Amino acid sequence: MRQVLDEVYRDQDRAPVREIYGRASARTRLTADMLAHLNEIPEGDYTRREMVEEINKVIQRRGEQDSLGLLDVPPRIEAVEDT
C-alpha cells in the first residue's frame, strides 16, 4: 500500500480515493482484503496524510492493527512565512 501511495502522491498533493483504489487494484500483490479497506473510506479527495489516517482508522475499526500494523503517518508540513 505504501508503494501505491508513493505513486499516487508523487506528482500531486491531493487525490480521490477512487484513483488510489484504481492504482491499488492494478497491483497484483495487493490482496482483495486490502482493496476492501479502501472501499470503506468515504469518497473525496485526500492528502497523503489524510489518506493514511483514513486507512489506519479502517484497520483499527476492524481490529487488525496487531496483525497488519498501521501505516506511518507522514509529518505535517507547516507553511513558513517570509519575514
N, C-alpha and C positions, 0 to 999 in steps of 0.2 A: 504494500500500500504506500509505503514511503516513496518508492520509485515512481509510482503513478502521480503522487502529489508533486514530486520534483519536476516531472514532465509538464504537468498542467500549469504549475505556477512559475515555470522558468521565465516565461515572457509576459506574464500578466499578474496583476495584483488581486483580481477577483475572478471567480469562475463559478458558473452554475453547477449545481450538484449533478445534473444530467451529463455534463461534459466529463466530469470526474468518473461517473458510472460508465460512460461510453469507453473511456480510456482503460478503465479497470477491467471491463468485460472483454476488451481486446487482448488482454494479457492472459495467456493460458495458465499461468502459475497461480493466479488468484482463485480461491475456492468460491463456490456458489454461496457459501456462508458469508464470506467477506463482502460479496456483492449485495447480499441481503442486508448487511449493516448499512450500506449506502442507501438502500430503499427506505430505511427508517428515518432518514434525515429529511426535514421539510424542504420543499422546493425553494430555490432562491440562489442568489449569488453570495459567495463566501470568500473571505480572505483565507489564506492558508491557515493562519492561526485559528480562525473561526471554524474551519472545516475539521481540523484536528480535534478541537474541543467537542464538536458535534459527534465525531466518530467515537471519541472517548466516552461521551455520555451514553451512546448506544451500547458500547461494550460494558460499561458499568451497570446500565439498566438490565442487561441480560445476565449480569453476574459472571462475566467471562474475564474479568481483569486478572484473575490469578492464572488462568490457563493461557490467555492470549497476550496479556500485558497491555499497557496503554502506549499510545504514540507520544513521543516527546513534543511538548507544546513549544513552538518557536517563540523566542523572546519578543516582546513588544518593541516596535521601532518608534521612538519618540522623535517628533519633529524638532529640529534645532533652529532656534531663531537667530538671525544675524543681528549682531549688536554693533 
